[in-house]
Amino acid sequence: MPVEYLAASRSFFLHAKDTTYAFQILNGWPVHLYWGPPLTAQNLTDFLPLRARGFVCQQGDYPLDNIPLEFPVYGTSDYRSPAIEIFQPADGSRILDLRYAGHTVSAGKPALAGLPASYTDADGEAQTLTLKLEDQLLGLRVELLYSVFANSPVITRSVKLSNLGRQPLSIRRLLSCSVDFSAAFGDYHLLQLHGTWARERDLSCARLRPGSQSIESRRGASSHQHNPFFALTELAASEEHGRVYAFNLVYSGNFLANVEVNYDGNPRAQLGLNPFDFSWQLAPGQSFQSPEAVLAFSGSGLGRLSRELHRFTRRHICRGSWRDRARPVLLNNWEATYFNFNADRLAGIAATAAECGVELFVLDDGWFGQRDNDQSSLGDWVVDLQKLPGGLADLVRRINGLGLQFGLWFEPEMVSPDSDLYRAHPDWCMHVPNRHRTTGRNQLVLDFSRPEVCEHIYRQIAALLRGTPIRYIKWDMNRHLTEIGSAQLPPERQQETAHRYLLGLYALMERFVTEFPDILFEGCSGGGGRFDLGILHYMPQIWTSDNSDAIARLRIQHGTSLAYPLSSMAAHVSAVPNHQNHRVTPYDTRGCVAATGAFGYELDLAKLSADDLAATKRQVACYKQVRGLLANGDLYRLKSPFTTSEAAWMVVAADRREALVTHVWQLIESNPRDHYLYLRGLDPALTYQLAGTDQLWRGDALMSAGLPVPRPQADFTSTQWHLVAQ
C-alpha cells in the first residue's frame, strides 16, 4: 500500500516508487522519521534524537529544538524556522499548539481549490493521506496533505488551513513543506538554479554551512533570478551516483526556499509562499490553501532524479491535448522583423518557411492597437488595420493557404499608460494611491486580483480566438510587479494582493485552456522569467530564454533540464551575429542545440544563404523524425558545459531502441586529444545503426568503450548521431 499506518507506534510510511517517507505522532506532534530508499514499515522511535541537550527548553519531556518536526510552529521551544505563523488579533499572540486530531486516506489525488497542482488520470496512480492537526484554543484546523505516486519517486505536500473558531486570524507565514534531515546521512550540498534575464537557470552547487541559506523571489513571479527548484545532494553525488533530495513548488509567484543547518549540523529544508510582504486575513468559517510542493528522491544521482521528474511533470503536471504530443516546427517573426512588418512581409517570410517544412507561423508583438514600438497599446487587443488592412482573418487565410497553421503573441497581464484601456480605467493597474507608478518596458501590471479586470481581458482575447483559426498562443509577461496594491482591497488586506493576482491569473488561464483545448499555449516572461510547474500546468511549453545564442543556451538548457522535461523547453534557431550577445556560431550547431526542445526558428529564412537554407530543410526533416523521441524519451546528460569545454547529452526511447546523441564544442584546445562519449541508457545486447549510414555499433561498446567524437576544426562545432536498433 502507498500509505501504511502502524497503529502501535502511530507511524505513517509513505511508499512511492523506489522511496519511503515516514513520520510518527509523538505527544501529538508529527515527527519526521525517514526519507530515502525503500524501507519496510517498522517502529523507528529509537532513531529519533530525543536526548535532552544543554541550554535547551522543553515541552514536557521533549526538547523540540532538536526533534525533526514535520510541521514546526512559531514560539515554542523549537528556535528554527517555523512552517507556520498565525497572528491572533484578539490578544496579539502568534503562539500555536497544533496536535494530531485524526487522519484519512483516500484514493487518487485531489485538486487544490484555485491552484495548479499535480493530478492523476486514474485513482490507482496515487493515494493521499490527509493528516489533521488542531489548535483547540483557537479553533484552527491544519490539514497536511501528502499524495504518494505509485509510478514516481514523488510525494507532494500542501497545507489547508480552516478557521473553525470565533475570532479572525491573520496568516503571516505558511510554507507547503518542511523536512528535517539527519547529519547521519552525511554532509550535503545545496544545488540551485539562479541567473538573470538572458542567463536563466545557471547551476550552482555549494556545501551547506551553519545557519540559513535561502532562495527566494519577491518579484511577483518565480523570476529569472531564482527558480523554485532546489535539491540537497550528498557531497559525492554526481549524474549517476549518490542520494539527491529535490524540492519544487507548483506556483508562479513569490516563493521562499530555505535551508537552515542547526547546531548539530542537521538541515531543515522548507519551501512555500514567501512570507515577505504577505499576510492573509482568515475570518471564522474560511479556509486557505497553500501551493503544492513536489518532493522527489533519487538514490542514483542527478540523472535518475531528472528523468523521474521529467516523467512526473509530463504525466502529472502538464495537461490537455498537447501533453503527450510532439510539437509543431514553428517560425516566430520577432527577431526577423520586430515591430516593422506588414501583411506582405509576413506572408513572404511564411512562404519561405513553408518551403522548408515549417508547420506553424507565429506573429509576435506589434499586431494590435498602434503598436509600432514598446511604448503603447498593451491592453487594446484590437488588430492594427494599418499594418494588416485585411485584419487577422486575411493574414491567417494567406498563412493557412501556404500549408501553415497560425499562432499569435499576447501579453494579457499588462497595460500601457498610452492605451485606451488605461485611459478608461487608470485604477485597473497595480498601484498604491499617491505613489509613483513604476514602469518596466513602458508598461504597468493589470490588477488580476480584480475579477472585472480579468473578465475584460478574457472577452477581448476570447473573441479573437473564436473568430480566427489560431492554433498557438505565446503568453508573455515582460515585467515584474512593483507598487503591489489593489484599489479593490481594504488596507488590512493589501498584503494579499500578490497572491490574489496569481489566483486571478490561474483562473483566467484555466478558462482559456478549457474553452480552447486544441490551442498550443506557450508561456513566456521575458524568456524564462516564469519557468515553473505552475505555468506548465496550463501551458506544456515555455520560452526558455530570450537568449537564443546556441552556446549560451548550452548552460541555460542544461540547468533547466535538471528539473524540467525537454518537451517543456522552447528552443529556436536565430540569426548571427546573435541579437543578445553578438556571437557567431555555425548554423548546424544552432540547429543541434535548438533541436533539444520544442523546436523552431526566430529569423527571416529568406535572408539565409543557399547553404543555410538547405541546412534548414535538413534540420526540419531530421527533427520531424525524432520529435516523438524528444518529447517522451529519457534524457542522459553526458558532458556538462559548466565543468568542461564541451556539452553532450542524449535522449533514449523508453524501449531503448532509438537514441539521439548531441555533442557541442565550446572552445577547442590546440592539438586536441582523441575524445569519446560514454553513452548511457542503451540496451547492451542490441546493435545500433547510425541513421543514413552503414555504421553499426553494439550497445555495450557504445556505453563501455565509447562513441568516437570527430576532432574539432573550430570553436562552437557540433555533431549529432541518430541511433536506431537493428
JOQUIRA-V154894 format. One line per field, one symbol per residue. phi: phi as a letter, one per 30 degrees, with the letter a starting at -180 (. if undefined). burial: b if it has 9 or more other C-alpha atoms within 8 Angstrom, else e. A space follows every 50 residues. Layout:
phi: ???
burial: ???
//
This chain:
phi: .ecbccddchccbcccdiabbbabcbhjcdcdcaaleebddadceddddc ddcdhbcbcicbdddbddddbdcdjcdccdddcbbbdcedbidbdbbcbe bkabbbdibddceibdadabdbeddabbccccbbcdddiccccccbcccd cbdbbcbabccbdccccdbbdcaacdabbcccdddjdbcccbcblaeibd hdcbbbddbejcbbbabccibdjddbcddabcbdecdbecbjdbccbabd accdbbcbbccddciddccbaledddhbabdcdeicbbcddccccbbbcb idddedddddddddcbcdbidceccddddbbcdeddbhdcabdddddddd ddddddjdcbcccdejcbhbccaccaidjcdbdddddbedidedddeddd ddjcdbbbcbbddcbdecadddddbdddcdabeicdcdcbhibccddddc eddddddeddddddddcbdccabcccacacdbhdabddcdedcdddeddd eddddddddddddddbdcddcbdaahjcdbcadddddcbdbbddaddcdd dddedddddddecbdeddcdbbdbdbeedcbidcbddddeddddddbdda bbacddcddddddddddddddddddcdddddbdccbdcbcddbbdbbaab bcdedicbaccbbbddcccdhdddbbccdbiddddccccdeibcdbbddd dddccjcdceddcadidbbbbccbdd
burial: ebbbebeebbbbbbbbbbbbbbbbbeeebbbbbeebeeeeeeeeeeebee eeeeebebbeebbbbebbbbbbbbbbbbeeebbbbbbbbeeeebbbebbb eeeebebbbeeeeeebbbbbeebebbbbbbbbbbbeebbbbbbbbbbbbb ebbbbbbbbbbbbbbeebbbbbbbbbbbbbbebeeebbbbbbbbbebbbb bbbbeebbebebbebbbbbbbbbbbbbbbbbbbbbebebbbbbbbbbbbb bbbbbbbbbbbbeebbbbbbbbbbbeebbbbbbbebbebbbbbbbbbbbb bbbbbbbbbbbbbbbbbbbeebbeeebbbbbbbbbbbbbebebeebbebb bbbbebbbbbbbbbbbbbbebeeebbbbbbbebbeebbeebbeebbebbb ebebbbbbbbbbebbbbbbbbbbeeeebbbbbeeeeeeebebbbbbbbbb eebbeebbebbbeebeebebbbbbbbbbbbbebbbbbeeeeebbbbbbeb bbbbbbbbbbebbeeebebbbbbbbbbbbbbbbbbbbbbbbbbbbbbbbb bbbbbbbbbbbbbbbbbbbbbbbbebbbebeeeebeebbbbbbbbbbbbb bbbbbeebeeebbebbbebbbebeebbbbbbbbbbbbbbbbeeebbbbbb bbbeebbbbbbbbbbbebeeeeeeeebbbeebbbebbbbbeeeeeebbbb bbbeebbebeeeeebbbbbbbbbbbe
//
